[in-house]
Amino acid sequence: MSDDIPLETLFVLLAILIALSAFFSGTETALMRVNKYRIRHLSRKGNKSAILAEKLLKKPEKLIAFILFGNNLVNFIAASIVGVVSMEIGGPTGVIIGTVLLTIIVLLFAESAPKTIAALFPEKIALPASRIYYPLVKLMGPFLAFINFFTNIVLKILGTKPDNSDEKLSIEELKTLINEGMTKTSVDRQRIMMGVLNLGNITVEDIMLPHNEIIGIDLNNTNKNNRKIIEGNFHSSLPVYEDVLDNIKGILNLNMFLKEIDLGSYDNQLIINYMKKPYFIPEKAALSQQLVEFKKNNQKVGFAVDEYGNIQGLITIEDIFEEIVGDYLEETKKLNKEIMPKKVDDYFIVNASSNIRVLNKIMNWKIPIDEAKTINGAILENLGYIPEVDAEFTLGNYLISIISTKENAVETIKIKDIKGDYQLKVVS
């Protein structure tokens, strides 16, 4: 062979083959590593290279088969040339030296370097490479199908089979993508997207206004008292009931009512003409589903009921929006300010009626949430009784000390974050 072809020509051919091997290795890494969602986005915008790359990646088994075929072909030819040239120059010893040198060169310049570069800049390499690969893969379609046929037989023997389903991301994977894939300049946008994803894990019960905190209009109350309630209210709607909240009659749209009625001539009977039917929702409903239901039924306020139909709380569509975008309503900011714990030495003074989720959010705490939604509920749930003043116990990684109680509930507590495995029994 070397008698027919000059050594210079063989060395040039060898360099071309090593370059081709580097091309196959680098583009394989780039195409397998490239962000498929970024490629899909560019494809939707009309980028021709992205369109071809997306088509290739829909059938990766054909692409991989072509790349492996090409890479192995050029490497085997290169090895043959090195064998011939080495034998011509140095005999059997030259073959050994040539094989070692080829292995080192291929490892450094045709494997390690191109794959590292491709891993760092996958999109820049994958997009132009797709213009080369797409027509070649199309042309060699029958041959590649033949290779994949035998590959699938081997996989079947090993008890596995290829998964042709489109790649899907779970909610947790999406959260990781948002947390790690967005820049620091997108903090607000990141928070909103995380809020949307978290809606499926939060129920109506978690964020509703509890039954005992709902302010409404009792039709059996005096006109004077009800007028004061309307004047001092900062919500856009008020429940209307008789005697007790469970005997609900409707929901009053205050904006419309105050536009047409002079409070100076207020009368309870006027309310009846401006009431809407109450809208009831299950307290265990996920916020993601409830947002859809609010839109579907054209509602903005719902009464959360338990399995027996008793009213447990109230939720508005604004409450759900605030879970997504944060506290944008002045009344919510005011309420959160009121429950903000006050720091005294190493402790924080907390109102025991405070919602645990809200506390965790505004204080960046991790108080565990089980069935109970308030601090008082968590204390009673864990202890099984109303503790005495100065009783201490742990709730998760937090040391809690009782400051004041009343007959049926804990009123005020001290809370402190503790580290390690320190456990403290209840002290009466």
LUMDO-268780 format. One record per residue: residue in one letter; x, y, z of N, C-alpha, C in turn. Coordinates in steps of 0.1 Angstrom, whole numbers, plus 5000, padded with zeros to 4 digits. Layout:
BEGIN
AXYZXYZXYZ/...
//
This chain:
BEGIN
M500849885000500050005000500950125000/S501950125008502850245009503650264997/D503850144988504550164976503750244966/D502450224967501550294957501250434962/I501150464975500750594980501950644988/P502350774985503450834993503050845008/L504150845016503950855030503250995034/E503651095026503151225029501551225028/T501151155017499651145015499051075026/L499650965031499050885041498950965054/F499951055057499951135069498851245068/V498651295056497551395054496251325056/L496051205050494851125052494551095066/L495651055074495551025088495051145096/A495551265093495151385099493651415097/I493251395084491851415081490951315089/L491351195090490551095097490451125112/I491551175118491551215132490551335134/A490651435124489751545125488251505124/L487951405115486651355114486251285127/S487151205133486851145146486551245156/A487251355157486951465166485651525164/F485251545151483951595147482851505152/F482951375150481951285154481751285170/S482951275176482851275191482251405197/G482751515192482251645197480751665194/T480351645182478951665179478051565186/E478451445188477651355196477351405210/T478451455216478251515230477351635229/A477551725220476751845219475251815216/L475051725207473651695204472851625215/M473651535223473051465234472851555247/R473751665247473751745259472851875257/V472651915245471952045242470552045249/N470152165253468852185260467752165250/K467052055251465952025241464852125241/Y464552185253463552285253463952415247/R465252445248465852565240465752535225/I466052415221466052385207464552395202/R463652345210462252355207461752495205/H462252585214461852725214462452785201/L463652765198464252815186463552765173/S463152635174462452575163461152645160/R460452675171459152745170459252885164/K460452945166460753075161461253075146/G461352955141461752945127463252925124/N464052895134465452875132465652745124/K466152745112466252625104467152515110/S468252555116469152455122468452395134/A467752475142466952415153465852325149/I465252355137464152265132464752125129/L465952125122466652005119467051925131/A467652005141468151945153466951875161/E465851945161464651885168464151755161/K464251755148463851635141464751515144/L466051555144467051445147466951395161/L466651485171466551435185465251365188/K464251375179463051295181463251145179/K464351115170464750975168466250965171/P466550975184468050975187468750845184/E467950725183468650605180469250595167/K468650665157469150665143470350765143/L470250875150471450965150472650905157/I472450835168473550775175474150665167/A473250585160473750475152474650535140/F474250645134475050705123476350755129/I476350825140477550885146478550765150/L478050665156478950555160479550485148/F478650465138479150405125480250485119/G480050615118481050705112482350715120/N482150725133483350735142484150605142/N483550495143484250365143484950345129/L484250385118484850365105486150445103/V486050575107487350655105488450605115/N488050565127489050515136489750385131/F488950295126489550175121490450195109/I489950285100490850325088492150385093/A492050475103493150545108494150445114/A493550345121494450245128495150155117/S494450125106495050045095496150125089/I495950255086497050335080498250345089/V497950365102499050375112499850245112/G499150125111499849995111500749985099/V500250025087500950015075502250105075/V501950225079503050325079504150285090/S503650245102504650205112505450085108/M504849985101505549865097506549905086/E506250005077507150045067508350115073/I508050195084509150285090509950205100/G509350135109510050075120509849925122/G509149855113508949715115507949685126/P507949565132507049525143507149625155/T508349665158508549765170507849895166/G507949935154507250055149505750045150/V505249925148503749905149503249935163/I504049885173503649905187503750045191/I504850115186504950255190503850335183/G503650305170502550375163501250365169/T500950235174499550215180499450295193/V500550295201500450375213500250525210/L501050575200500950715197499550755191/L498950665183497650685178496650695189/T496750595198495850595210495850725218/I497050775220497250905228496651015220/I496951025207496451135198494951135198/V494351015195492951005195492251045208/L492850995219492351025232492351175235/L493451245231493551385234492751475225/F493051445211492551545201491251495195/A490851375196489651325189488551285199/E488851285212487951245222487751345234/S488851355242488751445253488551595250/A489351655242489251795238487951825232/P487551755221486251795214485051775223/K485051665231483851645240483751745251/T484951795256484951895266484452025261/I484852065249484452185242482952175239/A482452065235481052045231480152045244/A480651995255479952005268479752145272/L480752235270480752375274479852455265/F479852425252479152505242478252415233/P477352335239476552245231475752305220/E475052415223474152475213474952525201/K476052585203476852645192477452535183/I477552415188478152305180476952225174/A475952195182474852115178474052165166/L473752295166472952355156473552345142/P474852395140475452375127475652225123/A475952145133476152005130474851935125/S473751985130472451925125472251935110/R472752045105472652065090473451965082/I474451915088475251815081474651675084/Y474251645096473751515100472351485094/Y471551585093470151555089470051485075/P470651545064470551475051471351345051/L472451325059473151205059472351095066/V471651125077470851025084469650985075/K469051085068467951055059468450965048/L469650995042470150915031470450765036/M470950755048471350615053470250555061/G469050605060467850555068467750405068/P467650335057467450195057468650115064/F469850165061471050095068470950115083/L470550235088470550265102469350185108/A468250175101467150095106467549945108/F468449895099468949765100469749745112/I470649845115471449845127470649845140/N469649935140468749945152467949825154/F467549755143466849625144467549525153/F468849515150469649415158469949475172/T470049605173470249665186469049635195/N467849645190466649625197466549475201/I467049385193467049245196467849215209/V469049285209469949265220469349325233/L468649445232468049505243466849415248/K466149345239465049265243465649145251/I466749085246467448975253467849015267/L468249135268468749185282467549235290/G466349225285465149255293464749405293/T465249485284464949625283464449655269/K463749765268463249805255463349965254/P463550015242463650155241462350235244/D462450345250461350435254461250545244/N460250535235460050645225459150755229/S458750755242457850855246458550985248/D457851105246458551235247458951255261/E460051325262460551355276459751455283/K459351415295458451505303459251545316/L458851655321459451705334458451695345/S458851645356457951645368457851785374/I456951805383456851935390458151965398/E458751865404459951885412461151925403/E461151855391462251885381462052025376/L460852075374460552205369461052305379/K460752275392461252365403462752385403/T463452265401464852275401465352355389/L464652335377465052405365464852555367/I463752595374463552735377464552795387/N464852715397465752765407467152785402/E467552685394468952685389469152745375/G468152755368468252805354467952945352/M467553025362467253165360468253255366/T468453365360469553455365469053535377/K469953605384469653675396468753795393/T468653845380467853955377466353915375/S466153785376464753735374464153685387/V464553735398464053685411462553695412/D461953805408460453825409459753725400/R460253715388459653625379459753475383/Q460953445389461153315395460253285406/R460053385415459053365426457653335421/I457253405411455853385405455753245400/M456753205392456653065386456652955396/M457452975407457452885418456152885425/G455453005426454153015432453152935425/V453152945411452252865403452452715405/L453652675405453952525407453552475420/N453652565431453252525444451752515447/L450952575438449552575440448952435442/G449552335435449052195436449252135449/N450252185457450552135470449852205482/I449152315478448452395489446952375487/T446352355498444852345498444152465503/V442852475500442052585505442152605520/E442252495527442352495542443552565546/D444652555538445952615542445952765543/I445152835534445152975533443853045536/M442852975539441553035541441553115554/L440653215555440353295567439553205576/P440053165588439253075597437853125600/H437053035604435653065607435453165618/N436353155628436153255640436653395637/E437353415625437853545621437053605610/I436053545605435253595595434253705600/I434353815594433453925598432353935588/G431053945592429953955583428854035589/I427754035582426554105586425454015591/D425054025603424053945609422754025607/L421853965599420554035596419654055609/N419953975619419253995632419954095641/N421054155637421754255644421054385641/T421354495649420754625647421354695634/N420554785629421054855617422354935620/K422354985632423555075636424754985637/N424754875643425854785644426354735630/N425454695622425754655608426354765600/R425954885602426454995594427955025599/K428155005611429555025616430454915610/I429954795609430754685603431054725588/I430154775581430354815567431354925566/E431255025574432055145574433555105577/G433755015587435054975591435654855583/N434954815573435454695565436354735554/F437454655551438354685540438254585529/H437354485531437154385521436154425510/S436154365499435154405488433854325490/S433854225498432654145500432454115515/L431154095519430854055533429853945533/P430053845541429053745542427753795549/V426653745546425353795552424753665558/Y424353665571423853545577422853585588/E422253485594421253515605421753435617/D422053515628422453465641423853395640/V424053295632425353225632425853215617/L427153215615427653205601427253085593/D427052975600426552855593425152875587/N424452975592423153005586423353115576/I424153085566424553185556423453215547/K423253335543422153375534422653425521/G423853485521424453525508425753605510/I426253665500427453745500427153875494/L427553985501427254115497428354185490/N428154235478429154305470429154445475/L430154485483430154615489430354725479/N431154705469431454805459430154855452/M429354755448428154785442427154845451/F427054795464426154835474426354985478/L427655015480427955155484427855255473/K427855215460427655305449426255355449/E425255265453423855295451423155325464/I423755295475423055315488423755415497/D422955505502423555605512423455535526/L424655525532424655455545423955535556/G423655665553422855735563421455685564/S420955625553419555565554419655415553/Y420755355559420955215558419855135566/D419455025560418554935566418854795562/N418754695572419154555569418454505557/Q417254545555416454485544416954525530/L417754635530418254685517419354585512/I419954515521421054425518420554305509/I419354265512418854145505418754165490/N418554285485418554315471419854315464/Y420954315472422254325467423154195470/M422454095475423153975479423353885467/K424453805466424553695457424453565465/K424153465457424153325464425553295469/P425653235481426953195486427453075477/Y428753075476429452975468430352895477/F430052755477430752665487431752585479/I432852565486433952485481434552385492/P435052275488435652185498436952235504/E437052225517438252285523439552205519/K439452085514440652005510441052025495/A440252115488440552135474441952195472/A442652155462443952215459443752355453/L444652445455444452585450444452585435/S445252505429445352495414443952465408/Q443352365415441952325410440952435413/Q441052495425440152595429440152725421/L441452755416441552875407440752845394/V440852725389440052695377438552695380/E438152645392436752645395436252795397/F436952885403436553025404436353075390/K437253055381437053105367435853045361/K435752915362434652845355433252885360/N433152915373431852955379431753105380/N432653185375432653325376432453375390/Q433253325400433153355414434453415419/K434353495429435553555435435753525450/V434653475456434653445470433953315472/G434553225481434053095484434053065498/F433052995503433052945517433552805518/A434652775525435152645526434352565536/V433952445532433152355541433852225543/D433552165554434052035557433151925552/E433451795555432751685549431251685554/Y430951755565429551765570428851885565/G429551965557428852085551428952205560/N429652195571429852315580430852405575/I430652535576431552635571432752645580/Q433952625574435252625582436052755579/G435752825568436552945565436053005552/L436853105548436453185536437753205528/I437653205515438753225506438353305494/T439153395490438853475478439953445467/I439553485455440553465444441753545446/E441653655453442853745456443853665465/D443253585474444153505483444953405475/I444453345464445153255456446253335448/F445853455442446853535435447953565444/E447753595457448853635466449753515468/E449253395468450153285469451053275457/I450653325446451553325434452453445433/V451953565435452753685433453253755446/G452753705458453153765470452053865475/D452353935486451354015492451254155485/Y450254165476450154285468448954365473/L448054305481446954385487447354445500/E446854575502447254645514446754585527/E445454525526444954455537445754335542/T446254265532447154145535448454195542/K449054295536450254355542449954395556/K448854455558448454505572448354385581/L447654275577447454155585448754095588/N449654085578450954015581451754105590/K451654235589452354315598451954295613/E450654275614450054255628450554125634/I450754025626451153895631452653875632/M453353985627454853975627455353955641/P456153845643456653825657457653935661/K457653965674458554065680459653995687/K460854045684462053975690462354035704/V462553935713462953975727464053875731/D465253935732466453845735466653745724/D466653615728466853505718465553455713/Y464453505718463053455714462353545705/F461253495699460253575692458953555699/I458253665702456853665708455853645696/V455053545697454153515686452753495692/N451753555684450353525687450053385683/A449453305692449253165689448253135679/S447453235675446353215665446953235651/S448253265650448853295637448953165629/N448753185616448853075606450353035605/I450552905606451952855605452552885591/R451852855581452352885567452753025565/V451953125570452253265569453453295577/L453553245589454753265597456053215591/N455953095585457053035578457553125567/K456553175560456853255548457453395552/I456853465561457353595564458653595573/M458853485580460053475589461053375584/N460853315573461753215567462053105577/W460953065584461052945594460652815587/K460852705594460352575589459652505600/I458652565606457852505616457052395609/P457052265613456352165607454852185607/I454252145595452752165594452152025592/D451351985601450551855600449151885597/E448251845605446851875604446552015608/A447152055619446852195624447452295615/K446752415614447252525605447752635614/T447352645626447852755635448752705646/I449452805652450352765663449652695674/N448452755678447652705688447252565685/G446752545672446352405668447452305669/A448652345665449852255665450152215679/I450052315688450352285703449352185708/L448052205706447052115711447151985704/E447451975692447651855684448751765690/N449851835693451051765698450951725712/L450351805721450251775735449051705739/G447951735732446651665736445951735747/Y446451855752445751925762446252075762/I445652165769446052305769447052315780/P448352355776449452355786449352475795/E450052475806450052585816451052685812/V450952805817451952905815453352865819/D454352895811455752865813456052715809/A455052645804455452505799456252525786/E457252425785458152435773458152295766/F458252305753458352175746458952215732/T459252115724459852135711458752105700/L458852185689457952165678458952165666/G459352045661460352045651461652085657/N462352185651463552245656463352375663/Y462152385669461852515676461452485690/L462052565699461652555713460552655716/I459452605722458252685724458052695739/S457752815744457452845758456152915758/I455252875767453852935768453953055776/I453453165771453353295778451953315785/S450953295777449553315782448553215775/T447553185783446453095778445153145782/K444053095776442753115781442052985782/E440752985785440152855789440252755778/N440152795765440052695755441152705744/A442152785747443252795737444552865743/V445652845736446852915739446753055732/E447153155739447053295734448453345728/T449453335737450753395733451853295736/I452953285728454053195730455353265728/K456453205732457753245728458353135720/I459053165709459553065701461053095698/K461852985697463253005695463752885686/D464552915677465152815668466252745675/I466252615676467352545683468052455673/K469252425675470052345666470352205672/G470652115663471051985668469951895672/D470151795679469151695683468551715697/Y468751835702468251865715466751845716/Q466351765726464951735728464551775743/L463451845744463051885757461551835760/K461451775772460051725775459251845781/V457951825781457051925786457251945800/V457352065805457452105819456252185823/S455552135833454352205837454752305848/
//
